[in-house]
Amino acid sequence: MTDHLGAWTPAQASALATLLAAAAVSEGSNAALEAELHALVELASTGHVGLGTLSPLREIPLAGLPPQLRGYVDDLLEEGS
């Protein structure tokens, strides 16, 4: 999915990020959450993903996450602001 970031239009990148952020909020698997967050980092690097798109990540309970995953969420929310 993120191997061809240049192939996504701004609208497609934003829509995909919206779906990934929504999925990440209810994700039960840390491995799947890491993949979703990594994809969001890659999509955010296109410049087509803003804070409004990433704001659902604020709903993720950070206390129960491993430090690496908390770092992903923190980085994404900082990048989107």
Contacts in CASP RR format, 6 or more apart in sequence:
PFRMAT RR
TARGET T0000
AUTHOR 0000-0000-0000
METHOD contacts of the structure
MODEL  1
MTDHLGAWTPAQASALATLLAAAAVSEGSNAALEAELHALVELASTGHVG
LGTLSPLREIPLAGLPPQLRGYVDDLLEEGS
1 16 0 8 1.000
1 39 0 8 1.000
2 38 0 8 1.000
2 39 0 8 1.000
2 42 0 8 1.000
2 43 0 8 1.000
5 13 0 8 1.000
5 42 0 8 1.000
5 43 0 8 1.000
5 45 0 8 1.000
5 46 0 8 1.000
6 46 0 8 1.000
8 16 0 8 1.000
8 43 0 8 1.000
8 46 0 8 1.000
8 48 0 8 1.000
10 46 0 8 1.000
10 48 0 8 1.000
13 43 0 8 1.000
13 46 0 8 1.000
13 47 0 8 1.000
13 48 0 8 1.000
13 49 0 8 1.000
14 48 0 8 1.000
14 49 0 8 1.000
14 50 0 8 1.000
14 53 0 8 1.000
16 39 0 8 1.000
16 43 0 8 1.000
17 40 0 8 1.000
17 43 0 8 1.000
17 44 0 8 1.000
17 48 0 8 1.000
17 49 0 8 1.000
17 50 0 8 1.000
17 53 0 8 1.000
17 54 0 8 1.000
18 53 0 8 1.000
20 36 0 8 1.000
20 39 0 8 1.000
20 40 0 8 1.000
20 43 0 8 1.000
21 40 0 8 1.000
21 53 0 8 1.000
21 54 0 8 1.000
21 55 0 8 1.000
21 56 0 8 1.000
21 57 0 8 1.000
22 56 0 8 1.000
23 36 0 8 1.000
24 33 0 8 1.000
24 36 0 8 1.000
24 37 0 8 1.000
24 40 0 8 1.000
24 56 0 8 1.000
24 57 0 8 1.000
24 60 0 8 1.000
25 56 0 8 1.000
25 57 0 8 1.000
25 59 0 8 1.000
25 60 0 8 1.000
27 33 0 8 1.000
27 36 0 8 1.000
30 65 0 8 1.000
30 66 0 8 1.000
30 69 0 8 1.000
33 65 0 8 1.000
33 69 0 8 1.000
34 68 0 8 1.000
34 69 0 8 1.000
34 72 0 8 1.000
37 69 0 8 1.000
37 72 0 8 1.000
37 73 0 8 1.000
37 76 0 8 1.000
38 72 0 8 1.000
40 49 0 8 1.000
40 54 0 8 1.000
40 57 0 8 1.000
40 72 0 8 1.000
40 76 0 8 1.000
41 72 0 8 1.000
41 75 0 8 1.000
41 76 0 8 1.000
41 79 0 8 1.000
43 49 0 8 1.000
44 50 0 8 1.000
44 54 0 8 1.000
44 76 0 8 1.000
44 79 0 8 1.000
44 80 0 8 1.000
49 80 0 8 1.000
50 80 0 8 1.000
51 77 0 8 1.000
51 80 0 8 1.000
51 81 0 8 1.000
52 80 0 8 1.000
54 76 0 8 1.000
54 77 0 8 1.000
54 79 0 8 1.000
54 80 0 8 1.000
55 77 0 8 1.000
57 73 0 8 1.000
57 76 0 8 1.000
57 77 0 8 1.000
58 77 0 8 1.000
60 73 0 8 1.000
62 70 0 8 1.000
62 73 0 8 1.000
65 73 0 8 1.000
END
